[in-house]
Amino acid sequence: MDYIELEIELDPIQPYGDILVAQLNEINFETFTFDKNLLKCYVQLDSFNKDQCLDIISSVSSQVKLQYFFKTIKQENWNAKWEKSFEPVQINSQCLIRADFHNSNSDIKHEIIITPKMSFGTGHHETTFLVINELFNINLKCMKVLDMGSGTGVLAIICSKLGADTVLGIDIDEWAYKNSIENSMLNNVENIEFVLGDVDKIGNKKFDVVIANINRNIILRDLHLYFKKLIKGGKLIISGFLEEDLKLVLNTAKNIGFQLINKKNKNKWLMFHLEK
């Protein structure tokens, strides 16, 4: 799938960069990177609404000097971009995520090998980092796990490595689906089923743990379904939303019946650990 790259040069970049991220996140932009005075934002071409995007840029441009450029990134170019910039990322003392062309580190208990293609989930983004770290605080042994928006499959693979009985990973993107299967083979895990589709692919299954590292709007839409698919006492780990969304997401979750167990943030991004 092709992507749109929106490059915005701001002077000064803060707090206006964070304002743009919060607003663009609401219109399906998935990934953001900061580099000095430059903000780069990425959205799938099929989900891109240029008029909405320009309205957001216009509202901020009245407050700060900025320049912006749009560029279409073809799938093959996106892959090359990942491979050129991909570096190993250490999540904690037990977990390292690397590509197969990086050297192994025998001091790390869990090395997860990810082919760095366009699928979301290499551990570099704050939300992936937060979710992975929290998974190490949960007893996953013999658990049934659902990973919604599985991307590269990295979260599903880590759950398998941490002792989960079965893992179901679902993603709407065909490239992500194929990439997740490839990555599970690289990591020699056999108890993960990856499925192409949306929440309708869950079927009648029940889970001990549900993970959803997607975006705010989809999480809000599907929170009631996650509640229904969890056993009593089951865990829900969600991320993909910003600090500004804390009250909205948390109040929605509590009204459905979830209890907050833990929350963490990293560079404005939030992770909630909830319990049914």
VOBA-1610 file (N, C-alpha, C; in pm, whole numbers, padded with zeros to 5 digits, always signed):
BEGIN
Met+00084-00119+00000Met+00000+00000+00000Met+00088+00125+00000Asp+00052+00223-00081Asp+00128+00348-00088Asp+00091+00441+00028Tyr+00186+00529+00061Tyr+00167+00623+00170Tyr+00185+00766+00120Ile+00126+00860+00194Ile+00152+01002+00175Ile+00245+01047+00287Glu+00354+01113+00249Glu+00442+01174+00348Glu+00415+01325+00349Leu+00381+01377+00464Leu+00363+01521+00483Leu+00482+01572+00563Glu+00559+01658+00502Glu+00677+01715+00568Glu+00648+01860+00604Ile+00660+01892+00732Ile+00628+02028+00779Ile+00751+02085+00851Glu+00797+02200+00803Glu+00907+02270+00867Glu+00850+02384+00952Leu+00881+02385+01082Leu+00824+02479+01176Leu+00933+02556+01249Asp+00908+02683+01276Asp+01004+02763+01352Asp+00928+02857+01445Pro+00917+02823+01578Pro+00976+02707+01645Pro+00889+02583+01626Ile+00945+02466+01652Ile+00870+02344+01627Ile+00773+02312+01740Gln+00804+02355+01861Gln+00715+02329+01974Gln+00659+02458+02031Pro+00534+02458+02074Pro+00447+02341+02094Pro+00365+02303+01970Tyr+00394+02370+01857Tyr+00307+02355+01740Tyr+00319+02215+01675Gly+00438+02154+01688Gly+00453+02019+01636Gly+00360+01921+01706Asp+00350+01932+01839Asp+00260+01845+01915Asp+00114+01871+01882Ile+00082+01997+01857Ile-00057+02032+01820Ile-00093+01966+01686Leu+00001+01974+01591Leu-00023+01912+01460Leu-00037+01761+01472Val+00049+01698+01550Val+00043+01552+01568Val-00093+01513+01625Ala-00139+01584+01727Ala-00268+01551+01789Ala-00382+01561+01689Gln-00380+01666+01605Gln-00490+01685+01511Gln-00481+01591+01391Leu-00361+01569+01341Leu-00345+01478+01227Leu-00373+01334+01266Asn-00348+01301+01392Asn-00378+01167+01442Asn-00527+01137+01432Glu-00609+01241+01437Glu-00754+01223+01430Glu-00804+01199+01289Ile-00720+01224+01187Ile-00764+01201+01048Ile-00676+01093+00983Asn-00643+00992+01064Asn-00584+00866+01016Asn-00433+00870+00988Phe-00363+00977+01023Phe-00217+00973+01015Phe-00166+00876+01120Glu-00068+00792+01084Glu-00028+00681+01169Glu+00105+00702+01240Thr+00200+00766+01172Thr+00336+00773+01223Thr+00389+00914+01210Phe+00466+00957+01312Phe+00522+01092+01313Phe+00666+01086+01360Thr+00754+01163+01297Thr+00892+01172+01340Thr+00933+01318+01348Phe+01013+01351+01450Phe+01066+01485+01467Phe+01216+01484+01441Asp+01265+01584+01372Asp+01408+01601+01351Asp+01437+01751+01345Lys+01487+01805+01457Lys+01513+01949+01470Lys+01383+02026+01442Asn+01378+02106+01337Asn+01258+02184+01307Asn+01167+02116+01205Leu+01187+01988+01184Leu+01113+01916+01080Leu+01024+01809+01141Leu+00897+01811+01102Leu+00801+01709+01141Leu+00758+01633+01016Lys+00773+01500+01018Lys+00729+01416+00907Lys+00612+01331+00954Cys+00506+01327+00872Cys+00383+01260+00909Cys+00343+01165+00795Tyr+00293+01046+00831Tyr+00263+00945+00730Tyr+00120+00893+00744Val+00053+00879+00630Val-00083+00827+00627Val-00097+00740+00502Gln-00177+00634+00513Gln-00201+00550+00397Gln-00277+00630+00292Leu-00238+00611+00167Leu-00296+00687+00057Leu-00447+00675+00053Asp-00499+00557+00078Asp-00644+00534+00073Asp-00719+00608+00183Ser-00648+00645+00290Ser-00711+00713+00404Ser-00684+00863+00405Phe-00615+00912+00303Phe-00571+01052+00302Phe-00682+01144+00255Asn-00713+01245+00337Asn-00809+01349+00300Asn-00734+01482+00296Lys-00701+01527+00177Lys-00616+01645+00164Lys-00683+01771+00217Asp-00813+01786+00194Asp-00883+01905+00240Asp-00878+01917+00392Gln-00905+01807+00462Gln-00898+01807+00608Gln-00757+01839+00656Cys-00660+01782+00587Cys-00520+01805+00622Cys-00483+01952+00607Leu-00525+02012+00497Leu-00494+02153+00472Leu-00563+02244+00573Asp-00682+02207+00615Asp-00752+02286+00717Asp-00673+02287+00848Ile-00617+02172+00885Ile-00538+02163+01008Ile-00411+02247+00997Ile-00343+02234+00883Ile-00220+02312+00862Ile-00250+02461+00865Ser-00360+02500+00802Ser-00398+02642+00797Ser-00425+02697+00936Ser-00490+02619+01021Ser-00523+02667+01156Ser-00398+02690+01239Val-00293+02611+01213Val-00168+02626+01288Val-00080+02734+01226Ser-00088+02751+01094Ser-00001+02847+01025Ser-00029+02992+01066Ser-00148+03015+01125Ser-00177+03150+01173Ser-00102+03182+01302Gln-00042+03078+01363Gln+00026+03095+01490Gln+00178+03082+01480Val+00228+03021+01372Val+00370+02994+01360Val+00411+02991+01214Lys+00533+03030+01185Lys+00585+03024+01049Lys+00612+02878+01013Leu+00558+02836+00897Leu+00579+02697+00856Leu+00579+02684+00704Gln+00640+02575+00658Gln+00633+02532+00519Gln+00597+02385+00518Tyr+00524+02342+00415Tyr+00485+02202+00410Tyr+00493+02149+00266Phe+00515+02017+00258Phe+00526+01950+00128Phe+00462+01813+00139Phe+00392+01773+00033Phe+00335+01639+00024Phe+00416+01555-00074Lys+00429+01427-00041Lys+00499+01336-00131Lys+00437+01197-00119Thr+00414+01133-00234Thr+00365+00995-00234Thr+00484+00900-00225Ile+00477+00807-00131Ile+00584+00709-00114Ile+00532+00573-00161Lys+00589+00525-00267Lys+00549+00393-00319Lys+00594+00285-00222Gln+00523+00173-00225Gln+00551+00065-00133Gln+00697+00023-00134Glu+00755+00007-00251Glu+00894-00037-00257Glu+00990+00068-00203Asn+00957+00196-00223Asn+01041+00302-00168Asn+01031+00308-00016Trp+00910+00283+00036Trp+00890+00280+00181Trp+00975+00170+00243Asn+00977+00054+00178Asn+01058-00057+00229Asn+01206-00020+00231Ala+01254+00042+00124Ala+01394+00082+00118Ala+01426+00184+00226Lys+01331+00271+00254Lys+01349+00373+00359Lys+01367+00306+00494Trp+01282+00206+00524Trp+01294+00132+00649Trp+01430+00065+00659Glu+01467-00006+00553Glu+01591-00084+00558Glu+01713+00005+00576Lys+01707+00124+00519Lys+01820+00216+00530Lys+01833+00271+00672Ser+01721+00297+00738Ser+01724+00365+00867Ser+01706+00273+00987Phe+01670+00149+00965Phe+01636+00058+01074Phe+01758+00023+01159Glu+01748+00050+01288Glu+01852+00017+01383Glu+01792-00070+01493Pro+01871-00158+01556Pro+01818-00237+01667Pro+01765-00146+01777Val+01660-00190+01845Val+01607-00113+01957Val+01593-00205+02077Gln+01651-00162+02190Gln+01641-00239+02313Gln+01526-00184+02395Ile+01431-00271+02427Ile+01312-00231+02500Ile+01339-00229+02650Asn+01400-00336+02699Asn+01439-00346+02839Asn+01556-00444+02848Ser+01592-00484+02967Ser+01710-00571+02983Ser+01691-00709+02923Gln+01563-00745+02892Gln+01535-00879+02841Gln+01497-00883+02693Cys+01477-00768+02630Cys+01420-00768+02496Cys+01493-00673+02402Leu+01535-00728+02289Leu+01598-00651+02182Leu+01528-00684+02052Ile+01493-00582+01975Ile+01432-00603+01844Ile+01533-00562+01739Arg+01561-00651+01646Arg+01662-00624+01543Arg+01619-00686+01412Ala+01687-00647+01306Ala+01667-00710+01175Ala+01762-00828+01162Asp+01737-00913+01063Asp+01822-01030+01046Asp+01962-00996+01000Phe+01983-00871+00950Phe+02117-00832+00907Phe+02198-00767+01020His+02138-00758+01143His+02213-00708+01258His+02278-00824+01333Asn+02386-00795+01404Asn+02452-00896+01486Asn+02366-00934+01605Ser+02375-01061+01644Ser+02302-01109+01760Ser+02370-01063+01889Asn+02290-01052+01997Asn+02343-01015+02127Asn+02309-01125+02227Ser+02407-01204+02264Ser+02384-01320+02349Ser+02347-01283+02492Asp+02364-01156+02529Asp+02331-01113+02665Asp+02183-01085+02683Ile+02109-01079+02572Ile+01966-01049+02578Ile+01886-01179+02567Lys+01794-01200+02661Lys+01717-01325+02664Lys+01625-01340+02544His+01556-01232+02509His+01459-01237+02399His+01502-01142+02287Glu+01553-01200+02180Glu+01584-01124+02060Glu+01474-01149+01958Ile+01406-01045+01918Ile+01299-01057+01820Ile+01351-01004+01687Ile+01344-01088+01585Ile+01394-01049+01452Ile+01276-01003+01367Ile+01286-00881+01317Ile+01179-00822+01237Ile+01236-00778+01103Thr+01177-00826+00995Thr+01213-00776+00863Thr+01154-00637+00848Pro+01237-00534+00835Pro+01188-00396+00842Pro+01122-00348+00713Lys+00998-00391+00695Lys+00923-00345+00579Lys+00825-00238+00623Met+00721-00212+00546Met+00637-00097+00575Met+00540-00121+00690Ser+00526-00245+00736Ser+00431-00274+00843Ser+00471-00202+00971Phe+00369-00154+01043Phe+00393-00079+01166Phe+00431-00175+01278Gly+00539-00145+01350Gly+00574-00225+01467Gly+00715-00275+01465Thr+00810-00188+01492Thr+00950-00230+01502Thr+01006-00200+01640Gly+00926-00140+01727Gly+00973-00104+01860Gly+01024+00038+01869His+01047+00101+01754His+01099+00238+01756His+00992+00340+01795His+00870+00317+01750His+00765+00412+01784His+00729+00399+01933Glu+00696+00511+01994Glu+00670+00515+02138Glu+00561+00418+02180Thr+00455+00406+02099Thr+00344+00321+02138Thr+00384+00173+02141Thr+00460+00129+02041Thr+00507-00009+02038Thr+00598-00036+02156Phe+00688+00058+02183Phe+00780+00046+02297Phe+00701+00031+02427Leu+00601+00116+02448Leu+00523+00112+02571Leu+00448-00020+02588Val+00388-00069+02480Val+00311-00193+02489Val+00404-00311+02517Ile+00515-00318+02447Ile+00609-00429+02469Ile+00656-00430+02613Asn+00693-00315+02665Asn+00741-00307+02803Asn+00635-00358+02900Glu+00509-00323+02875Glu+00402-00366+02965Glu+00376-00516+02957Leu+00397-00575+02839Leu+00377-00719+02825Leu+00471-00797+02914Phe+00587-00741+02944Phe+00683-00809+03032Phe+00638-00801+03179Asn+00535-00722+03208Asn+00482-00713+03344Asn+00358-00800+03364Ile+00322-00876+03261Ile+00202-00961+03267Ile+00245-01107+03259Asn+00179-01191+03335Asn+00204-01335+03325Asn+00124-01388+03206Leu+00195-01415+03097Leu+00129-01460+02974Leu+00130-01612+02956Lys+00185-01683+03051Lys+00196-01829+03037Lys+00058-01893+03026Cys+00042-01972+02920Cys-00080-02047+02891Cys-00200-01958+02857Met-00175-01831+02827Met-00283-01739+02796Met-00322-01743+02648Lys-00448-01709+02623Lys-00496-01691+02486Lys-00497-01540+02458Val-00426-01498+02352Val-00402-01356+02328Val-00456-01316+02191Leu-00517-01197+02186Leu-00560-01135+02059Leu-00478-01009+02038Asp-00417-00996+01920Asp-00341-00877+01884Asp-00411-00811+01765Met-00486-00703+01794Met-00558-00632+01689Met-00469-00525+01626Gly-00465-00523+01492Gly-00374-00432+01423Gly-00232-00480+01440Ser-00208-00606+01405Ser-00083-00674+01443Ser+00040-00625+01369Gly+00024-00555+01256Gly+00140-00497+01187Gly+00246-00600+01152Thr+00368-00578+01198Thr+00478-00671+01171Thr+00462-00802+01244Gly+00372-00807+01343Gly+00356-00925+01426Gly+00445-00925+01548Val+00516-00814+01573Val+00614-00811+01681Val+00550-00836+01817Leu+00431-00779+01843Leu+00367-00799+01974Leu+00320-00943+01989Ala+00265-00998+01883Ala+00221-01138+01887Ala+00340-01231+01911Ile+00451-01202+01845Ile+00571-01286+01860Ile+00624-01280+02002Ile+00626-01160+02061Ile+00673-01146+02199Ile+00580-01221+02294Cys+00450-01214+02272Cys+00357-01289+02357Cys+00385-01439+02350Ser+00411-01487+02230Ser+00446-01629+02213Ser+00573-01662+02290Lys+00675-01578+02278Lys+00802-01600+02346Lys+00786-01598+02499Leu+00687-01521+02546Leu+00665-01508+02690Leu+00570-01615+02744Gly+00535-01712+02660Gly+00463-01828+02711Gly+00317-01837+02678Ala+00264-01747+02594Ala+00122-01754+02558Ala+00090-01889+02493Asp-00029-01939+02520Asp-00070-02068+02462Asp-00100-02053+02314Thr-00188-01957+02282Thr-00220-01927+02142Thr-00229-01776+02125Val-00199-01729+02004Val-00208-01587+01972Val-00276-01573+01837Leu-00375-01483+01832Leu-00442-01448+01706Leu-00406-01304+01673Gly-00343-01283+01556Gly-00308-01150+01511Gly-00391-01112+01389Ile-00456-00996+01394Ile-00544-00953+01285Ile-00502-00815+01236Asp-00494-00799+01104Asp-00460-00669+01046Asp-00535-00655+00913Ile-00578-00532+00883Ile-00653-00508+00760Ile-00563-00492+00638Asp-00432-00472+00662Asp-00339-00445+00553Asp-00276-00576+00504Glu-00289-00604+00374Glu-00237-00731+00321Glu-00086-00740+00334Trp-00018-00626+00316Trp+00128-00627+00328Trp+00169-00662+00471Ala+00100-00605+00569Ala+00128-00635+00709Ala+00102-00783+00738Tyr-00008-00834+00685Tyr-00043-00974+00705Tyr+00068-01067+00655Lys+00116-01043+00535Lys+00223-01126+00479Lys+00353-01108+00557Asn+00381-00985+00596Asn+00504-00956+00670Asn+00503-01024+00807Ser+00387-01026+00873Ser+00379-01088+01006Ser+00405-01238+00999Ile+00357-01303+00894Ile+00383-01447+00877Ile+00532-01471+00856Glu+00593-01387+00773Glu+00737-01398+00749Glu+00816-01380+00879Asn+00775-01282+00959Asn+00848-01255+01084Asn+00828-01366+01187Ser+00711-01427+01190Ser+00690-01539+01284Ser+00778-01657+01247Met+00800-01678+01118Met+00889-01785+01074Met+01034-01754+01111Leu+01073-01627+01097Leu+01209-01587+01134Leu+01236-01612+01282Asn+01130-01602+01364Asn+01147-01618+01509Asn+01108-01757+01560Asn+01080-01849+01467Asn+01052-01988+01501Asn+00937-02004+01601Val+00830-01928+01580Val+00711-01943+01664Val+00601-02004+01578Glu+00529-02099+01636Glu+00431-02175+01560Glu+00289-02168+01617Asn+00272-02096+01726Asn+00139-02094+01789Asn+00065-01963+01763Ile+00104-01892+01656Ile+00037-01767+01618Ile-00039-01788+01488Glu-00164-01746+01487Glu-00244-01744+01363Glu-00262-01599+01322Phe-00212-01564+01204Phe-00231-01430+01151Phe-00344-01434+01049Val-00432-01333+01057Val-00551-01329+00973Val-00562-01191+00908Leu-00599-01189+00782Leu-00621-01064+00710Leu-00767-01023+00728Gly-00789-00905+00784Gly-00926-00858+00802Gly-00940-00763+00919Asp-01064-00748+00966Asp-01095-00655+01075Asp-01153-00734+01192Val-01222-00665+01283Val-01272-00729+01405Val-01370-00842+01377Asp-01432-00842+01259Asp-01525-00949+01227Asp-01456-01084+01217Lys-01323-01085+01206Lys-01246-01209+01196Lys-01222-01274+01333Ile-01261-01205+01440Ile-01241-01263+01574Ile-01332-01382+01595Gly-01452-01375+01541Gly-01546-01485+01557Gly-01598-01494+01698Asn-01618-01615+01746Asn-01676-01638+01880Asn-01570-01665+01986Lys-01444-01641+01954Lys-01336-01672+02047Lys-01337-01578+02167Lys-01286-01628+02280Lys-01265-01550+02402Lys-01115-01549+02432Phe-01069-01442+02499Phe-00926-01424+02522Phe-00897-01382+02666Asp-00777-01419+02710Asp-00728-01374+02841Asp-00667-01235+02831Val-00607-01206+02714Val-00540-01077+02692Val-00575-01028+02552Val-00610-00900+02542Val-00630-00835+02413Val-00535-00716+02404Ile-00466-00705+02292Ile-00375-00594+02267Ile-00427-00517+02146Ala-00433-00385+02155Ala-00473-00302+02041Ala-00384-00178+02038Asn-00283-00181+01955Asn-00196-00066+01934Asn-00229-00010+01796Ile-00334+00072+01790Ile-00387+00115+01659Ile-00392+00267+01657Asn-00510+00324+01670Asn-00523+00469+01686Asn-00648+00497+01767Arg-00660+00620+01813Arg-00765+00656+01908Arg-00905+00623+01858Asn-00934+00660+01735Asn-01070+00644+01684Asn-01113+00498+01673Ile-01023+00414+01626Ile-01055+00271+01615Ile-01068+00209+01753Ile-00980+00247+01845Ile-00989+00195+01981Ile-01122+00233+02045Leu-01161+00359+02033Leu-01288+00402+02090Leu-01405+00326+02027Arg-01397+00302+01898Arg-01503+00230+01828Arg-01517+00087+01877Asp-01403+00023+01910Asp-01405-00121+01936Asp-01389-00159+02083Leu-01381-00062+02174Leu-01362-00094+02316Leu-01469-00189+02369His-01593-00167+02328His-01702-00253+02376His-01685-00396+02328Leu-01629-00412+02207Leu-01606-00546+02153Leu-01492-00615+02227Tyr-01387-00541+02258Tyr-01277-00599+02336Tyr-01328-00648+02471Phe-01416-00569+02532Phe-01474-00608+02661Phe-01550-00740+02648Lys-01627-00750+02541Lys-01707-00870+02518Lys-01620-00993+02493Lys-01507-00974+02428Lys-01422-01087+02389Lys-01324-01129+02499Leu-01316-01053+02607Leu-01228-01089+02717Leu-01302-01173+02820Ile-01230-01267+02882Ile-01286-01339+02995Ile-01292-01244+03114Lys-01366-01278+03218Lys-01370-01197+03339Lys-01230-01193+03401Gly-01183-01073+03429Gly-01047-01059+03480Gly-00943-01048+03370Gly-00988-01051+03244Gly-00895-01043+03132Gly-00831-00906+03120Lys-00715-00902+03054Lys-00635-00781+03041Lys-00651-00719+02902Leu-00661-00586+02899Leu-00661-00512+02773Leu-00545-00412+02775Ile-00456-00423+02677Ile-00344-00330+02662Ile-00370-00248+02536Ile-00387-00116+02552Ile-00416-00030+02438Ile-00318+00086+02430Ser-00285+00125+02308Ser-00202+00242+02285Ser-00231+00292+02143Gly-00167+00406+02109Gly-00192+00467+01979Gly-00265+00599+01993Phe-00268+00654+02114Phe-00334+00781+02139Phe-00244+00869+02225Leu-00277+00997+02232Leu-00192+01096+02296Leu-00244+01137+02433Glu-00158+01208+02508Glu-00195+01252+02642Glu-00325+01334+02642Glu-00346+01411+02534Glu-00468+01491+02524Glu-00594+01405+02520Asp-00578+01278+02484Asp-00693+01188+02472Asp-00720+01110+02600Leu-00642+01135+02705Leu-00648+01053+02826Leu-00790+01043+02882Lys-00855+01155+02909Lys-00987+01153+02971Lys-01090+01086+02881Leu-01086+01117+02752Leu-01184+01060+02659Leu-01174+00909+02655Val-01053+00857+02635Val-01035+00711+02624Val-01063+00643+02757Leu-01009+00699+02866Leu-01026+00635+02997Leu-01171+00637+03042Asn-01240+00748+03025Asn-01381+00754+03066Asn-01467+00658+02985Thr-01437+00648+02853Thr-01511+00553+02769Thr-01490+00411+02817Ala-01364+00377+02848Ala-01331+00242+02895Ala-01399+00211+03028Lys-01397+00308+03120Lys-01458+00286+03252Lys-01609+00271+03240Asn-01670+00347+03152Asn-01816+00337+03134Asn-01857+00201+03078Ile-01768+00140+03002Ile-01796+00007+02948Ile-01781-00100+03055Gly-01692-00074+03153Gly-01672-00171+03261Gly-01527-00205+03290Phe-01434-00139+03223Phe-01292-00164+03246Phe-01242-00091+03369Gln-01142-00148+03433Gln-01072-00087+03545Gln-00928-00058+03503Leu-00878+00060+03534Leu-00741+00096+03500Leu-00643+00030+03597Ile-00548-00046+03542Ile-00444-00111+03623Ile-00314-00032+03618Asn-00281+00019+03499Asn-00155+00093+03485Asn-00165+00183+03362Lys-00094+00295+03366Lys-00080+00380+03249Lys+00061+00436+03246Lys+00115+00446+03125Lys+00249+00501+03107Lys+00250+00590+02983Asn+00343+00684+02982Asn+00355+00771+02865Asn+00499+00781+02820Lys+00516+00813+02693Lys+00648+00833+02635Lys+00634+00934+02522Asn+00697+01050+02539Asn+00692+01156+02438Asn+00549+01186+02392Lys+00460+01207+02490Lys+00321+01246+02466Lys+00228+01130+02430Trp+00284+01011+02401Trp+00200+00897+02367Trp+00166+00819+02493Leu+00046+00761+02497Leu-00004+00692+02616Leu-00026+00544+02592Met-00016+00467+02702Met-00052+00325+02702Met-00136+00301+02825Phe-00249+00230+02809Phe-00333+00190+02922Phe-00329+00038+02936His-00316-00008+03059His-00335-00148+03093His-00465-00154+03173Leu-00567-00215+03114Leu-00700-00221+03173Leu-00738-00366+03205Glu-00837-00381+03293Glu-00883-00514+03330Glu-01035-00518+03328Lys-01089-00629+03280Lys-01235-00646+03277Lys-01285-00688+03415
//
